[in-house]
């Protein structure tokens, strides 16, 4: 419990900064929708005339920008990128920080097993991403419903936030695996964030050409796309299965490698 309290305090400032950032993005994004509300159909026509490559980069394909939820779907792409960066950095830093800050010896001389240390750290990180997700969800519901008029948005937003939460878990644990495996703890955050960005770029490339569509199973960013979720009204079972597999695999690898790792004390 002391480890959890220590980690909650150590990462509180970061959580507040990221939460303020995502709150500002939701408010600014839906504020932009308010300014464009009267030209929704014109915006749809304009986006449809854009090259497919540019649509893929901007994430505009498959949305009805004349509706509040459709416009939010466009914004969702940037929200999941923010959430993923926060999660992967949190996962890497919360594991690597003891070596980086030279406090590993102080922590591990206590009558606490490495498995318990990992458990407490990951549980703390889970609480942080839940709080981040709740901030995003509540701000999204308030702002989207404000402009939705007769449109039903809550169910769609809950599905989108569920997808985002699963992505957060995947990247949180990806970061923890990299930190547990990589010997140079100071670079764990950089490497895990780099992997995440490569996966994001891959998802954009897949949207640009059908020739590499089979690679969609490799990048989690293709698992919970807003257009697919909103159009189908559900999360795809095959991607849920893959997500559970990755979460369990990354968790197992984190425990296994950290317990065998020679720590730089």
N, C-alpha and C positions, 0 to 999 in steps of 0.2 A: 504493500500500500504506500509506503514511503517513496518507493521508486516512481509510482504513478503520480503522486503529488509533485515530486521533483520535476518529472517530465511535463506535467500539465503547466507548471509555472514557467519552465524553460521555453515552451513552445507557444505560450499564450500571446505574446506580442506578434508573432508571425501569423497566428490565426486571426487576430484582430485586423491586421493589415490586409490579408487576403479577403476577409469577409467584407471589409469596407470597399475593396476593389470590385468584388463581384456585385455588391449592392449598387455601386455607382454605375457599373456596366448595364445592369438591368434597368435602372432608372433612366439612364441616357438612351439606351436602345429603344425602350418603349416610348420615351419622349420624342424620339425621331419618328416613330410610327404615328404619333399624334399629329406631328407636322405634315406627314405625308398621307394622312387618312383619306382626304378627299380625292387623292389621285391614285388609289389602290389599283384600279384596273389598268391605268396608264403605266404604273410601275411593273405590273405583270407583263405587259406587252414589251416594255423596254428590256426587262430581264430576259425574255424569251428571244429577243433579237441579238443578245450578247453571244459571243463565241462559247462553245461548250467548255473549252478549257478555262475561260474566265469564270463561267458559272461554277465550275468545279472548285476553283480556288476560293471564290467568295461564298460558296455553299448555298447558292440561290435556287438550285434545281429542285422542283417538286413542291414548291410552296405557293400558296395563294396569299400574296402579300396584301390583298385587300382586307384580310381578316386579322384580328389581333393575334390569334394563336398561330396562324401561318407566318406572320412576321416574327413572332417569338421563335418559331422553328429556325428561322434564319439566324437569330441571335444565339440560339442554343449551341451552335457549332463553336462559337468563341467562349461560351461558358464552360463547355466540357474541356476545352484546351486549358483554360485557367484552372479548373478543378483537377485535371490530370497533372499539371505541373506542380501544383501545391501538394498533391498526394505523393507523387514520386520523390520529390525533394524531402518531404516529411519522412517517408519510409527510409530513405537513405541516411538522412541526418540523425534520426533517432537511434539508429543502430551504430553508425560510425562515430558519433560525437564523443564517446568515451575514449576512443583511441586518439581522435583529433585533438581533444582537450586535455589529454594525458590524465584522465580520471578513471581509467579502466581498473587500475590496481586498487584504488580506493573502493570502487564498487564491488569488485570480485573477491576481495578479502573478507567480505561480510559472509555470514552463513546463509548464502543464497545461491542456488544453482544457476548455471547459465540459462537453462530452460525457463526458469522462473523470471529471470531478468528479461529475456526475450518476450515472454508472455505479457509482462507488465508494460513493456515498451509498446508492443503492438496493440494492446488494449487501449493504452493512452492515445495512440495514433488513430485508432478506430473512433474514439470519442471525438477527436478533433475533426475528422472528415464527416462524421454525422452532424456536428454543429455547423460546419461549412455548408453541408447539403441543406440543412434546415433553413439557414439564412437565405440561400439561393431559392429554395422552394417558397418560403413565405413572401419574400420580396417579389417573386415572379407572380404568385397568385394575386397579390395586391395590385401590382401594376398592370397585368394582363386583364384582369377582371374590370379594372377601371375603364378600359377602352373597348371591352368585348361586347357591350350592349347586350343583345339577346343571345349571344354566342355562349355555348357551354365550354368551359376551358379547364375546369379543375381536374377532371379525369385525365385529360391529355397531359396536363402539367405533372400529375402524379406519376404517370408512366415515364415521361421524360426524365424526371428526377430519379426514378428507380434505376433507369439505364445509366444515368450519370453516377449514381452511388456505386453501382457494380464496377464501372470504369475506375472510379476512385480506389476501390478495393484492389483491383488488378494492378494499378500503377503504384499504389502504396507498397504492395508486396513485391513488385518488381524492384523497387528501390531498396527494400530491405534485403532481397537476395543479392543484389550487386554489392551492397555494403558488407554483407556476411562473407561473400566470396573474395572480393577484391582486397588486396593487401594494403594498398595505399588509400587509407580512409579519407584523406582530404579530397580525393578525386571521385569518390563514390557518387556524390550528388551530381557532379558534372556528367559522368558516364551514364547514369540512369536517366537523367534528363535528356541526354543526347539520344539514347535508345528510344525514348518516348517520342521525340521530335521526328526521328526517322520513320517510326510507325505512323505518325500523323501525315507526313509527306507521302508515304506509300498510299494511305487512304485517299488522298487527293489525286494521285496518279491513277488509281483504280477508277475513280470517277471520270477521269479524262479519257480513258480508253477501255473498251471491253476485252481487249486481248489479254489483260492480266487480271481479269475479274476473279479468277480462282484464288488469287492471293488475298482476297478479302477475309479468309479464315485466319490469316496470320496477324492482321492488325486489329486490335480491339476497337479502334475508332470506327470500324465498319459494322460492329456488332449492334450498336444502338443509335442509328442515324434518325434524326428527327422526322424526316419525310416518311420513312418506312413505319416508324412507330405511330405517327399521327394518322397515316392513311390506313394502316391495318388495325389500329386500336389495340395493339398488344406488342409484347416483346417476343422476338422470334425464339422458339424453343431450342433450335440448334445452337444459337449464339449464347443462350442461357447455359446450355450444357458445357460449351467451350469455356465460358467464363468461370463456372464452378470448377472445372478441371484445372484452369490456370491458377485460380485462387488456392486450391488445395496443393497443387504442385509447388507454387512459390512459397507457401507457408512451410511445407515440409522441407524444402531446400534451405530456407532461412534457418530453421532450427538445426538441421544437420550440419551445415557448414559453419555456423557460428559456434557450435559446441566443440568443433574440431579446430577452430582457427587459432593460430598463434598470434595473440594480441600484442600490439606495440604498446607496452606499458610506459 
